[in-house]
Amino acid sequence: VQLVESGGGLVQAGGSLRLSCAASGRSFSGYTVGWFRRAPGKEREFVAASRWGGGSAPYADSVKGRFTISRDNAKNTVNLQINRLKPEDTAVYYCAARQGRLITSETGQPRAYDYWGQGTRVTVSS
């Protein structure tokens, strides 16, 4: 499964972006999809996940209330709406996918995912 992220860019603090993750040639039906990010000089961290089979979407504490993950089944994408951007949101954002459902505690673990995109860069200026 090839994943392609899009939607990154340069934005001022307080602004919004909508990131999209598409799976080349297929839908995300049957897959759990997560978003992660890696800020300059930092480790990769979990952002949010859309679990196959439903249930609440887990979010990192640092993004709760500002980020929203959603599926667009018509377009076969998993989107990450990012509002009220902060300079500390500057990072390369990656989507990842794994067939089947993950329990909440697994969704934040990079090793739980089998497929990764190349990332899209988000830069937030202050």
C-alpha positions in Angstrom: 0.0 0.0 0.0 1.5 3.3 -1.1 0.5 6.3 1.0 0.7 9.9 -0.2 0.3 12.9 2.0 -0.6 16.3 0.8 -1.7 19.7 2.1 1.3 20.9 4.0 2.7 24.3 3.6 3.8 27.5 5.3 1.1 29.2 7.5 1.0 31.9 10.1 0.3 31.0 13.7 -3.4 30.8 14.3 -4.1 29.6 10.8 -5.4 26.3 9.5 -4.4 23.6 7.2 -6.0 20.4 5.9 -3.7 17.5 5.4 -4.8 14.5 3.3 -3.6 11.0 3.1 -4.4 8.9 0.1 -3.7 5.2 -0.6 -2.6 4.6 -4.1 -5.0 2.5 -6.0 -7.2 1.5 -3.1 -9.5 2.7 -0.3 -8.8 2.7 3.4 -11.7 0.3 4.0 -10.4 -2.2 6.5 -7.5 -0.1 7.6 -6.6 1.9 10.7 -4.9 5.1 9.7 -2.7 7.2 11.9 -1.0 10.6 11.6 2.4 11.1 13.1 4.8 14.0 13.0 8.5 14.7 13.4 9.6 18.1 14.4 13.1 19.3 13.8 15.5 17.7 16.2 12.8 15.6 17.9 11.5 12.1 17.8 8.5 11.1 15.8 5.3 11.5 17.8 1.8 10.3 17.5 -0.9 12.9 16.5 -4.2 11.1 15.8 -5.7 7.9 14.5 -8.8 6.8 12.7 -9.5 3.3 13.8 -11.1 0.8 11.5 -14.4 -0.4 12.9 -15.3 2.9 14.6 -14.9 4.1 18.1 -13.5 7.4 19.3 -10.4 8.7 17.6 -7.4 9.0 19.9 -5.4 12.3 19.8 -2.2 13.4 21.3 -2.8 15.7 24.3 -0.9 18.5 22.5 -3.4 18.6 19.6 -6.7 17.9 21.3 -9.3 20.5 20.5 -7.3 21.8 17.5 -6.8 18.8 15.2 -9.6 16.6 13.8 -9.1 13.4 11.9 -11.7 12.2 9.5 -12.3 9.8 6.6 -13.6 10.8 3.2 -14.9 7.6 1.8 -15.9 9.2 -1.5 -12.3 10.4 -2.1 -10.6 7.5 -0.3 -8.7 9.8 1.9 -8.0 10.2 5.6 -7.8 13.9 6.5 -6.3 15.9 9.3 -7.8 19.3 9.9 -5.4 21.4 11.8 -6.7 24.6 13.4 -5.2 27.3 15.5 -1.7 26.3 14.4 1.2 27.0 16.7 4.9 27.3 15.9 5.4 24.1 17.8 3.3 22.3 15.3 6.1 22.8 12.7 7.0 19.3 11.6 6.9 16.8 8.8 3.5 15.0 9.1 3.3 11.4 8.1 0.3 9.1 7.6 0.5 5.4 8.4 -1.8 2.5 7.8 -2.4 -0.9 9.2 -4.9 -3.4 8.1 -7.6 -4.1 10.7 -8.4 -2.5 14.0 -6.0 -1.4 16.7 -6.9 -0.9 20.3 -6.4 2.6 21.6 -3.1 1.9 23.3 -1.7 0.6 20.0 -2.7 3.5 17.8 0.1 5.7 19.1 2.8 3.1 18.5 4.7 3.6 15.1 5.6 -0.1 15.1 1.9 -1.0 14.9 1.7 0.4 11.4 2.9 -1.4 8.3 2.7 1.3 5.7 4.0 4.9 5.7 3.9 7.9 3.5 6.8 10.2 2.6 5.4 13.0 4.7 4.2 16.6 4.1 5.9 19.5 5.7 4.1 22.0 7.8 5.8 25.2 8.8 4.1 27.6 11.2 5.6 31.1 11.5 5.1 33.2 14.6 
